[in-house]
């Protein structure tokens, strides 16, 4: 029986920063995709970094708060977070990225936020200090969302997260925005592309080394890198040192990468760690064959020999050989691209992701707040 109807439930997404990374892009999709009659969504970030996601959220009517942490050990930011939780009467707190997750467990518990969710992207790749802090604080979360089955298995095994507090929700792609594009069949230089952030975790250095090796067979090939990050200057220097600088295009950060993917023939990513990469899923949705390193949950998206090729991390020779094989066999590359699009449609659509998120939130609200949603009345006690 439903009683005492209430308005939308105040929900805060907390993230370490809002630069253009995979976790931030998923957070934005969750924040903008949840129904407004159910959840009053806000976003807060610990540290300001350049990026376009904050503007996207604000255009969508989502309030964004800068907690102004000068460093990740800045206690002032923790105090501001606790004040925000109390002032906005946050009932659901969802954290993305390690530092935000740890603080959300501590501050959310101290402020008695009933639903505290940690969204884990690459938990299994963390070092001993982070593993210790996770082991200490994960029990303070009421629920853990894993981006892949591999991360979920790690959380269950290493941190003893029980099944009823652990859910896997994979990333999702906007299937209307990312669609197969008509690609020219006339002879032209082949283009390899990567749209991942230029950070150490994505190991563009190995990709550039592989591209230089590939040049011995395909000196006409070009490499398109879309994105920015702390490694950009070093990568430009490396490309010049290897003699391929003129054939590597650094396109910078782009609000919409879909038109850039339309220029690409084969998508390549050499990441050292990953949950399930948004960039790879977007490339697959665009109908591109993928060559990627077999790390994290990548093998849950890219099926070796069906939608692309998987190679060991940190091995430029294996990466170059895989890229060369697809450039040499256009029929295979196109078959991989079609299969990749079909796989994304079946398992990694944004709509499906948002349905899973909403269903989980509704279940946790019912369990922790004793509220159920009635479309005609809103939230009511049950």
C-alpha positions, 0 to 999 in steps of 0.5 A, spaced: 500 500 500 502 506 498 502 512 502 504 519 503 507 521 496 513 525 495 517 529 490 523 527 486 529 524 490 535 528 491 541 524 488 548 527 487 553 524 482 560 525 485 566 524 481 574 526 482 574 531 476 569 532 470 575 532 464 573 528 458 574 521 460 570 515 460 568 515 467 566 522 466 562 521 460 558 515 463 556 519 469 554 524 464 549 519 461 547 517 467 545 524 470 542 526 464 538 520 462 534 519 469 527 521 469 526 528 472 520 526 476 523 520 479 530 523 481 532 530 482 540 530 479 546 534 481 553 533 480 559 535 484 566 534 482 573 534 487 578 538 482 577 542 476 580 540 470 579 543 463 573 539 459 566 540 456 562 535 460 560 540 465 557 545 460 553 539 457 550 537 464 549 545 465 545 545 458 541 539 460 539 543 467 543 539 471 546 543 477 554 542 478 558 543 484 565 545 484 568 542 491 574 546 490 579 541 492 586 543 491 589 536 492 586 529 493 588 530 501 584 537 502 580 536 508 576 543 506 573 539 500 571 534 504 567 539 509 564 542 503 562 535 500 559 534 507 555 541 507 553 539 500 550 533 502 546 536 508 544 542 505 541 538 499 538 533 503 541 528 498 538 521 499 542 517 494 550 518 493 553 515 486 561 516 486 565 515 480 573 514 480 577 512 486 578 518 490 571 520 489 568 513 491 573 513 498 570 520 500 563 518 498 563 512 503 566 516 508 562 522 508 556 519 505 556 514 511 557 520 516 552 524 513 547 518 513 545 518 506 541 512 506 543 509 499 551 510 497 553 507 491 560 506 488 561 505 481 567 501 479 571 502 473 578 499 473 578 496 481 582 490 479 588 494 476 589 498 482 596 498 487 596 496 494 595 502 497 588 503 493 587 496 495 588 497 502 583 503 502 578 500 498 578 494 503 577 499 508 571 503 505 568 498 501 563 496 506 561 503 508 557 503 501 550 500 500 552 498 493 557 497 488 556 497 481 561 494 476 562 496 469 564 489 467 564 482 469 571 482 471 571 487 475 565 484 479 568 478 480 574 482 483 570 486 488 566 479 490 573 475 491 578 481 494 573 485 498 568 480 499 562 484 496 556 479 497 551 478 491 546 482 494 550 488 494 553 487 487 551 489 480 554 489 473 552 495 469 556 495 462 557 502 459 552 504 453 552 507 447 547 512 443 546 508 437 542 513 433 548 518 434 554 512 433 552 509 426 555 505 421 558 511 416 559 510 408 566 509 407 570 511 400 572 504 396 577 508 392 584 507 393 586 512 399 591 512 405 588 507 410 586 511 417 587 508 423 584 511 429 583 512 437 579 517 441 581 515 448 584 520 452 591 521 452 593 519 459 598 513 461 593 508 462 591 508 454 598 507 452 598 511 446 606 510 446 605 503 444 600 505 439 605 510 436 611 505 436 606 499 433 604 505 427 611 506 426 613 498 425 606 498 421 610 503 416 615 498 413 609 495 410 604 501 409 608 507 409 601 511 406 597 509 413 595 515 417 594 515 425 588 519 427 588 521 435 582 524 438 583 527 445 587 531 450 591 529 456 597 529 460 601 525 455 600 529 449 607 533 449 611 527 450 607 523 444 608 528 439 615 528 441 615 520 440 612 521 433 617 525 431 623 521 434 620 515 430 619 519 423 612 518 423 610 525 426 607 527 419 603 522 419 600 522 426 594 527 426 593 530 433 586 532 433 585 535 440 578 534 444 572 534 440 565 535 443 562 530 438 567 524 436 562 521 431 564 525 425 571 523 426 570 516 427 567 516 420 574 518 417 577 511 420 578 504 417 580 501 423 580 503 430 586 501 435 587 502 442 593 500 446 590 501 453 594 498 459 587 498 463 580 498 462 573 497 464 569 497 458 572 502 454 566 507 451 571 509 445 571 502 443 564 501 444 563 507 440 567 505 434 564 498 434 557 502 433 560 506 428 561 499 424 569 499 425 573 493 426 577 494 433 584 492 434 585 492 442 589 490 448 586 484 452 585 488 458 580 489 463 573 488 460 575 489 453 574 482 451 567 482 454 566 487 448 571 485 443 570 478 441 577 476 438 576 473 431 569 476 430 568 483 432 576 485 432 583 482 434 585 482 441 593 483 443 597 483 449 598 489 452 605 493 451 607 489 445 607 494 439 609 488 434 603 484 436 599 490 435 602 492 428 601 485 426 594 485 427 593 492 424 597 490 418 592 483 417 586 487 417 589 493 412 591 487 408 584 484 408 578 488 407 573 483 407 575 481 414 575 488 416 568 489 414 565 483 417 568 485 423 565 491 423 558 489 421 559 484 427 561 489 432 555 493 430 550 488 431 554 486 438 553 493 441 546 493 439 544 487 442 548 488 449 551 495 449 546 500 447 545 507 452 537 505 453 539 499 455 544 501 460 539 507 463 534 502 464 538 498 468 541 504 472 534 506 473 531 499 475 537 498 480 536 505 483 528 504 484 530 497 488 535 500 492 530 506 494 525 501 495 529 497 500 533 503 504 527 508 504 521 504 503 519 508 497 516 506 491 514 510 485 507 510 482 507 514 475 500 518 477 502 520 484 510 520 484 514 517 490 510 514 496 511 510 502 510 503 502 
